[in-house]
């Protein structure tokens, strides 16, 4: 009984936290601001460190972080920051 | 009952009318320029002639993606659709520039109409919708590349149509109709991509939009979209023995000159800032207080497209897509301001930056009656461009104290000092036409074929078009051009004339030309000096 209750509470928290109970590939699912924010945050952070990693793995290269990389880093940072500001908007449709 | 409009409403109507007059004025300049160019029988913008050659080849059922290592060393780096659309004109009218320029011009009118439709659909204000469409045509960038025999503005037309069609597609309740509308939108994006490769950014924006609204639908549509585009790509690559990939993809990977990109971004901001600000405000509103529209995503993607303007061969035309997006977003913003149509849900941002200023809502809506038309008037001032010595326009130029700052008595507020901003937009003269025919006559009287950096002269002299210099340079820069045969022909002085405009050939080709040929004449046409080179009696030693 207590397990069922905690499970229901968990779903409620999940829904009220900005997630819908639809699965992502259902025909009625739409992205919320929170999910979009999370995607942007994760994508931005991964992209940021991925770009830095180019210099770590491409050891033959010279000149450090080039102008294209700098622009890409700024864009990744901006995406992550935008994502962070969207997460508190919860279940509003994106 | 007092039915007279208030003073504010009256002022609004007068200012809107003034803005419309200014925009219609620019439309007239644009139409005059287009008619002038359609009568000009030579390359106006370098490269137009090679687009005409592509069109001629397609009209003969041949691909222009060829092996550039052998005679006539010709190939194209552009996708085929624009040239395929123009090909029937070749069957009827032969080789000429006017129909390609007409198609480009008509494409911009379609784009402007689609912009107007998008704004009207969202805001139900006819005056703002018309202003938004005309403002697109008034942009210096759109004006000077619109009526060219080039595929760029046709790509923008397909992109705009696709985005406007997809904008409300997800909300169509009938499943069959919704699928057809989405399919049409995606087909138009494929059309844009096969007009010019840069449409890939619009494709990304459209697919992200579909994903945000309905991921499952986006994935299904995206897979079908990729399949359709991929099958065409593979077919063309097989049909051209791999030259499609080499010429259109490999040759198009170029380094970015960031100084040029930054300069062009600053120019874009300077010219369109009055409308960029409301466009950005609408994007912020959608991101934090409403749903994110396809226009907002398209605008963001178009800025990435603009960032590529610093590549070799790039220029201000790379901002044409973003200008279309700005016009739609700013038009919708203007309509929402005038309608007072803003809704702010309760969230952490509205609590901080909106609700404390709620009492300003009414005065802000009232002030919009004056501010919105002033934005369009301000924009009209910053994009000023007109011929200063043509009838009627010279009077306007005198009244406003405008002096020519470009070729053939033309004023362009973009000033043409930023690298990558095309030195075009001025009207051609009879002297330009005479100079062009003089070069054609030289080719006709030569006992050997000519090597020319522009194809028009050879086409009019009824001779083979040999080489496409910018494409050879693209290939050379990417290490996929073997110039052995071309250089051998130059060393044999197989060409009676070499006609140079900007020395676009790869360095080793230019060095061979310098060794074997000497400049004998210079002919000024359309503001450029065409260098005429003839074989040296005694070649220079290396």
Interface residues (C-beta under 8 A of the other chain):
Chain A: X24 X25 X26 X27 X29 X30 X31 X36 X67 X68 X71 X82 X85 X86 X88 X89 X90 X92 X93 X94
Chain B: X211 X212 X213 X214 X215 X216 X217 X219 X256 X258 X287 X288 X291 X292 X307 X345 X347 X348 X349
